[in-house]
């Protein structure tokens, strides 16, 4: 990547290279299949999938409900399949291609049907304007660049009428780009302040080559630790 950054210059080509590289790495963190496109989605190949099953089985045993947010539409079907197996019942999905009229029906079903245990939503389509207070658990399957967008999505379960405590979990693959983005989002370090744009998003494309290479470098020690998805 270092050589490609040097060749790309300082303009649109460089920004495109940075964004496409970061997106591929984030896809691999979710599941290698998401980047490979082979359709396998074997659970043992993704710490996130394994952890999500554990969480879902615990929530199901308590007869509670779960919201899962992701930025990637293509990861929604395999996540839906895994959750259906873990809960033993089907749930709901919503993304950018879901008709507006149907969205209201889905929300109503999730809110009123006790046998609908989970809702998987793309963070852009389902992260605002919906009341999903029947859920007491929220999982962010992958991190968004803008913490305000994540918080807005989490607030779907915190709306007026929520009478339960809501547990929020954010999946991060340790030692990877996700881990470093998480540090930028969550910390008050000067680096985060320097690269936080007016809209609240981290302007990763404006980092220097050295900072970008450090951002994408894999920390094998952290990645190989047991329970490397937090």
C-alpha positions as CSV (number, residue, x, y, z in Angstrom):
1,X,0.0,0.0,0.0
2,X,2.9,2.4,0.7
3,X,4.0,2.3,-2.9
4,X,0.4,2.8,-4.2
5,X,0.0,5.8,-1.9
6,X,3.1,7.4,-3.3
7,X,1.9,6.8,-6.9
8,X,-1.6,8.2,-6.2
9,X,-0.5,11.8,-5.5
10,X,-2.5,14.1,-3.3
11,X,-5.9,14.4,-5.0
12,X,-9.0,12.4,-5.8
13,X,-7.0,9.3,-6.7
14,X,-5.4,9.2,-3.3
15,X,-8.7,9.6,-1.5
16,X,-10.3,6.9,-3.6
17,X,-7.4,4.5,-2.8
18,X,-7.6,5.2,0.9
19,X,-11.4,4.7,1.1
20,X,-11.5,1.6,-1.0
21,X,-8.6,0.0,1.1
22,X,-10.3,0.9,4.4
23,X,-13.6,-0.5,3.2
24,X,-12.0,-3.8,2.1
25,X,-10.3,-4.1,5.5
26,X,-13.5,-3.4,7.3
27,X,-15.3,-6.1,5.2
28,X,-12.6,-8.7,6.1
29,X,-13.0,-7.8,9.8
30,X,-16.7,-8.7,9.5
31,X,-16.1,-11.9,7.7
32,X,-13.5,-12.8,5.0
33,X,-16.3,-14.0,2.8
34,X,-17.7,-10.5,2.6
35,X,-14.6,-9.4,0.7
36,X,-13.9,-12.7,-1.1
37,X,-17.5,-12.9,-2.3
38,X,-17.6,-16.7,-2.2
39,X,-20.8,-16.9,-0.3
40,X,-19.5,-19.3,2.4
41,X,-19.9,-17.3,5.6
42,X,-18.6,-20.2,7.8
43,X,-19.1,-19.2,11.4
44,X,-15.7,-20.5,12.5
45,X,-14.0,-18.0,10.2
46,X,-15.4,-14.9,11.9
47,X,-15.0,-14.0,15.6
48,X,-17.9,-11.6,15.1
49,X,-20.3,-14.3,13.9
50,X,-19.3,-16.6,16.8
51,X,-19.7,-13.8,19.4
52,X,-23.1,-12.7,17.9
53,X,-24.4,-16.3,18.3
54,X,-23.3,-16.3,21.9
55,X,-25.1,-13.0,22.6
56,X,-28.2,-14.0,20.7
57,X,-28.6,-17.3,22.6
58,X,-28.3,-15.5,25.9
59,X,-30.9,-12.9,24.9
60,X,-33.2,-15.6,23.6
61,X,-33.0,-17.5,26.8
62,X,-34.2,-14.4,28.6
63,X,-37.0,-13.8,26.0
64,X,-35.6,-10.4,25.2
65,X,-35.1,-8.6,21.8
66,X,-32.1,-7.5,19.8
67,X,-31.2,-4.8,17.3
68,X,-28.2,-5.3,15.0
69,X,-26.8,-2.4,13.0
70,X,-24.4,-2.7,10.1
71,X,-23.2,-0.4,7.3
72,X,-23.0,-3.2,4.8
73,X,-26.2,-4.5,3.1
74,X,-24.5,-7.6,1.9
75,X,-23.8,-8.9,5.4
76,X,-27.4,-8.7,6.4
77,X,-28.6,-12.0,5.0
78,X,-25.9,-14.2,6.6
79,X,-26.4,-12.3,9.9
80,X,-30.2,-12.8,9.6
81,X,-29.6,-16.6,9.0
82,X,-27.3,-16.9,12.0
83,X,-29.7,-15.1,14.3
84,X,-32.7,-17.1,13.1
85,X,-30.7,-20.3,14.1
86,X,-29.7,-18.9,17.5
87,X,-33.1,-17.7,18.5
88,X,-35.0,-20.6,16.8
89,X,-37.4,-18.1,15.2
90,X,-37.2,-15.7,12.3
91,X,-36.7,-12.0,12.7
92,X,-36.8,-8.9,10.5
93,X,-34.4,-7.0,8.2
94,X,-34.5,-3.4,6.9
95,X,-32.1,-1.7,4.5
96,X,-32.0,1.0,1.9
97,X,-34.0,-1.0,-0.6
98,X,-36.9,-1.7,1.8
99,X,-40.0,0.3,0.6
100,X,-41.0,3.1,3.0
101,X,-44.5,1.7,3.4
102,X,-43.1,-1.7,4.4
103,X,-40.8,-0.1,7.0
104,X,-43.8,1.0,9.1
105,X,-45.2,-2.6,8.9
106,X,-41.9,-4.0,10.0
107,X,-41.6,-1.6,13.0
108,X,-45.1,-2.4,14.1
109,X,-44.5,-6.1,13.9
110,X,-41.2,-5.8,15.9
111,X,-42.8,-3.7,18.5
112,X,-46.0,-5.7,19.0
113,X,-45.1,-9.3,18.1
114,X,-43.4,-11.0,21.1
115,X,-42.3,-13.9,18.9
116,X,-40.2,-11.6,16.7
117,X,-36.8,-11.7,18.5
118,X,-34.5,-9.6,16.4
119,X,-34.2,-6.9,13.8
120,X,-31.1,-6.4,11.5
121,X,-30.9,-2.9,10.0
122,X,-28.5,-1.0,7.8
123,X,-27.3,1.9,9.9
124,X,-28.2,4.5,7.2
125,X,-31.7,3.2,6.5
126,X,-32.7,2.2,10.1
127,X,-30.5,4.5,12.2
128,X,-33.0,7.4,12.4
129,X,-36.7,8.0,12.8
130,X,-37.8,4.6,14.0
131,X,-39.2,3.6,17.4
132,X,-37.9,0.2,18.4
133,X,-38.2,0.3,22.2
134,X,-39.2,-3.4,22.4
135,X,-35.5,-4.2,22.1
136,X,-33.3,-4.1,25.2
137,X,-30.1,-5.1,23.4
138,X,-28.2,-3.3,20.6
139,X,-25.2,-4.6,18.7
140,X,-23.2,-2.5,16.3
141,X,-21.7,-5.2,14.0
142,X,-19.2,-2.8,12.5
143,X,-18.1,0.7,13.5
144,X,-19.2,3.7,11.5
145,X,-16.8,6.6,10.9
146,X,-19.2,9.0,12.7
147,X,-19.9,8.3,16.4
148,X,-23.0,10.6,16.2
149,X,-24.5,8.2,13.6
150,X,-23.9,5.2,15.9
151,X,-25.5,7.0,18.8
152,X,-28.5,8.0,16.7
153,X,-29.0,4.3,15.8
154,X,-28.7,3.2,19.4
155,X,-31.3,5.8,20.3
156,X,-33.9,3.7,18.3
157,X,-34.1,1.6,21.5
158,X,-33.9,4.5,23.9
159,X,-37.0,6.3,22.6
160,X,-39.8,7.6,24.9
161,X,-41.6,4.5,26.2
162,X,-38.6,2.4,26.9
163,X,-39.0,0.9,30.3
164,X,-36.0,-1.5,30.3
165,X,-32.3,-1.0,30.6
166,X,-30.6,-1.2,27.2
167,X,-27.3,-3.0,26.7
168,X,-25.2,-1.7,23.8
169,X,-22.3,-3.7,22.4
170,X,-19.9,-2.6,19.6
171,X,-17.9,-5.3,17.8
172,X,-14.3,-4.5,17.2
173,X,-11.6,-6.9,15.9
174,X,-8.6,-6.3,18.1
175,X,-5.3,-5.5,16.4
176,X,-6.9,-4.4,13.2
177,X,-8.0,-1.1,11.6
178,X,-11.3,-1.5,13.5
179,X,-9.4,-1.3,16.8
180,X,-7.6,1.8,15.7
181,X,-10.7,3.5,14.4
182,X,-12.4,2.6,17.7
183,X,-9.6,4.3,19.6
184,X,-10.0,7.4,17.4
185,X,-13.7,7.5,18.0
186,X,-13.8,6.8,21.7
187,X,-10.7,8.6,22.9
188,X,-10.1,12.3,23.4
189,X,-6.7,12.2,21.9
190,X,-5.5,15.1,19.8
191,X,-5.4,12.9,16.8
192,X,-9.1,12.3,16.9
193,X,-9.8,16.0,17.3
194,X,-7.5,16.9,14.4
195,X,-9.3,14.5,12.0
196,X,-12.9,15.0,13.1
197,X,-14.7,16.9,10.4
198,X,-17.5,19.4,10.9
199,X,-20.1,16.6,10.4
200,X,-18.5,14.5,13.1
201,X,-16.9,12.0,10.7
202,X,-13.2,11.1,11.0
203,X,-11.4,12.4,7.9
204,X,-9.1,9.4,7.4
205,X,-8.4,10.4,3.8
206,X,-6.6,13.5,5.1
207,X,-4.1,11.6,7.2
208,X,-0.5,11.4,6.1
209,X,0.9,8.3,4.5
210,X,2.8,7.4,7.7
211,X,-0.4,7.7,9.8
212,X,-2.4,5.7,7.3
213,X,0.1,2.9,7.2
214,X,0.1,2.8,11.0
215,X,-3.7,2.7,10.9
216,X,-4.0,-0.3,8.6
217,X,-1.1,-2.3,10.1
218,X,-2.1,-5.6,11.7
219,X,-1.1,-6.1,15.4
220,X,-0.7,-9.8,15.4
221,X,-0.3,-10.1,19.2
222,X,-3.6,-8.3,19.8
223,X,-5.4,-10.1,17.0
224,X,-4.3,-13.6,18.1
225,X,-5.5,-13.1,21.7
226,X,-8.4,-15.2,22.8
227,X,-11.7,-13.3,22.5
228,X,-10.2,-10.9,20.0
229,X,-13.6,-9.5,19.1
230,X,-14.9,-7.1,21.8
